[in-house]
Amino acid sequence: MALHIVFVEPEIPPNTGNIARTCAATDSVLHLVEPLGFHIDDRAVRRAGLDYWPYVKLQVHPDLESFMDEYRENRMFFATTRGGSLYTEVAYRDGDMLLFGRETRGLPRELLESHREQTIRIPMSENTRLRSLNLANSANIILFEALRQLGFPGLK
């Protein structure tokens, strides 16, 4: 098994390329939920992922509903600035799915409301002008906490 990073409707190519590189380096699975704000073969996506793309375990899903239907039995955590728990308060397990929303809007409100107990957040300044951290950075922070808790399985 592995950990899963799920980007729901990502808009900025380098964020997806950056997390693809991390997923390749950590044997994590990358899920992209369409519509995407770019083409997967976009030069900016490829450049950010460097030559790691052949090593990325990539799954592309046509929409959020089909993704949720396919993985409804999996344990999921939903990253949001208004998450109920700090990302460090979760006891991660192999196979967990970490979901992240669009750079400009985050995950859909209805999804977060229906999974309130599984929402997580990264602590930030209370300065109201700061909306969120960068998408790829947020995914990396949470993924590496999960990997740390699991003892960095298969990583040296």
C-alpha positions as CSV (number, residue, x, y, z in Angstrom):
1,M,0.0,0.0,0.0
2,A,0.9,3.7,0.0
3,L,-0.2,7.1,1.0
4,H,-2.4,9.0,-1.6
5,I,-2.2,12.7,-2.4
6,V,-5.4,13.9,-4.1
7,F,-5.5,17.3,-5.9
8,V,-9.1,18.2,-6.7
9,E,-9.3,20.5,-9.7
10,P,-5.8,22.0,-9.4
11,E,-5.3,25.2,-11.4
12,I,-1.6,26.0,-11.3
13,P,0.7,23.6,-13.3
14,P,3.9,23.9,-11.2
15,N,2.0,22.9,-8.0
16,T,1.0,19.6,-9.7
17,G,4.5,19.1,-11.1
18,N,6.1,19.7,-7.7
19,I,3.8,17.3,-5.8
20,A,4.3,14.7,-8.6
21,R,8.0,14.8,-7.9
22,T,7.4,14.3,-4.2
23,C,5.0,11.4,-4.9
24,A,7.6,9.7,-7.1
25,A,10.3,10.2,-4.4
26,T,8.1,8.8,-1.6
27,D,6.3,6.0,-3.5
28,S,3.0,7.9,-2.9
29,V,0.1,7.8,-5.3
30,L,-1.0,11.0,-7.0
31,H,-4.7,11.4,-7.9
32,L,-5.8,14.3,-10.0
33,V,-9.5,15.1,-10.1
34,E,-10.8,16.8,-13.2
35,P,-11.4,19.4,-14.5
36,L,-7.8,20.5,-14.4
37,G,-6.8,24.1,-15.0
38,F,-4.2,22.9,-17.5
39,H,-3.3,19.9,-19.7
40,I,-1.4,17.2,-18.0
41,D,1.2,17.4,-20.7
42,D,1.6,21.1,-20.1
43,R,5.2,22.2,-20.3
44,A,5.1,23.9,-16.9
45,V,3.8,20.7,-15.3
46,R,6.4,18.6,-16.9
47,R,9.2,21.1,-16.1
48,A,8.3,21.2,-12.4
49,G,8.2,17.4,-12.2
50,L,11.5,17.1,-14.0
51,D,12.3,13.6,-15.2
52,Y,10.4,12.0,-12.3
53,W,7.1,11.6,-14.3
54,P,7.8,8.0,-15.4
55,Y,8.0,7.1,-11.7
56,V,4.8,8.8,-10.6
57,K,1.9,6.5,-9.8
58,L,-0.7,8.8,-11.4
59,Q,-4.5,8.3,-11.5
60,V,-6.7,10.8,-13.2
61,H,-10.4,10.9,-12.3
62,P,-13.1,12.6,-14.4
63,D,-14.8,14.3,-11.5
64,L,-15.0,14.4,-7.7
65,E,-18.2,12.3,-7.6
66,S,-16.6,9.4,-9.4
67,F,-13.5,9.6,-7.3
68,M,-15.5,9.6,-4.1
69,D,-17.6,6.6,-5.3
70,E,-14.5,4.6,-6.2
71,Y,-12.7,5.2,-2.9
72,R,-15.6,5.5,-0.5
73,E,-14.2,2.7,1.6
74,N,-10.8,4.4,2.0
75,R,-9.9,6.6,5.0
76,M,-9.7,10.2,3.8
77,F,-8.6,13.5,5.3
78,F,-9.6,16.8,3.9
79,A,-7.1,19.7,4.1
80,T,-8.7,23.1,4.7
81,T,-7.7,26.3,6.4
82,R,-10.8,25.8,8.6
83,G,-10.0,22.2,9.5
84,G,-11.2,20.8,12.8
85,S,-8.0,19.1,13.7
86,L,-4.3,20.1,13.3
87,Y,-2.7,17.8,10.7
88,T,-0.3,16.6,13.5
89,E,-3.2,15.4,15.7
90,V,-4.1,12.6,13.2
91,A,-2.7,9.1,13.6
92,Y,-2.1,8.3,9.9
93,R,-2.2,4.8,8.5
94,D,-0.9,3.2,5.3
95,G,-3.4,3.8,2.5
96,D,-4.8,7.1,3.8
97,M,-5.9,9.6,1.2
98,L,-5.0,13.3,1.7
99,L,-7.3,15.6,-0.3
100,F,-6.5,19.2,-1.3
101,G,-8.6,21.6,-3.2
102,R,-8.1,24.2,-5.8
103,E,-5.5,26.9,-5.2
104,T,-8.2,29.7,-5.4
105,R,-11.1,28.1,-3.6
106,G,-10.0,25.0,-1.8
107,L,-12.3,21.9,-1.5
108,P,-16.0,22.2,-2.1
109,R,-17.9,23.4,1.0
110,E,-20.5,20.6,0.8
111,L,-17.7,18.0,0.8
112,L,-16.1,19.6,3.9
113,E,-19.4,19.9,5.7
114,S,-20.2,16.2,5.0
115,H,-16.8,15.1,6.3
116,R,-16.2,17.6,9.1
117,E,-14.6,15.0,11.5
118,Q,-11.9,14.3,8.9
119,T,-10.9,17.9,8.1
120,I,-7.4,18.9,9.0
121,R,-5.4,22.2,8.9
122,I,-1.9,23.5,9.1
123,P,-1.6,26.3,11.7
124,M,-1.1,29.8,10.3
125,S,-0.9,33.3,11.5
126,E,-4.3,34.8,12.4
127,N,-3.6,37.7,10.0
128,T,-6.9,37.8,8.0
129,R,-5.1,38.9,4.9
130,L,-3.3,35.6,4.6
131,R,-5.7,33.0,3.1
132,S,-3.6,29.9,2.9
133,L,-0.2,28.3,2.2
134,N,0.9,27.2,-1.3
135,L,-0.9,24.0,-2.4
136,A,2.2,21.9,-3.2
137,N,3.9,23.1,0.1
138,S,0.8,22.2,2.1
139,A,0.6,18.7,0.6
140,N,4.3,18.2,1.3
141,I,4.0,19.2,4.9
142,I,1.1,16.9,5.6
143,L,2.5,14.0,3.5
144,F,5.8,14.1,5.3
145,E,4.1,14.1,8.7
146,A,2.1,11.0,7.7
147,L,5.3,9.4,6.4
148,R,7.2,10.3,9.6
149,Q,4.5,8.7,11.7
150,L,4.7,5.5,9.6
151,G,8.5,5.4,10.0
152,F,9.2,6.5,6.4
153,P,8.3,3.1,5.0
154,G,10.6,2.0,2.1
155,L,12.4,5.3,2.2
156,K,16.1,5.7,3.0
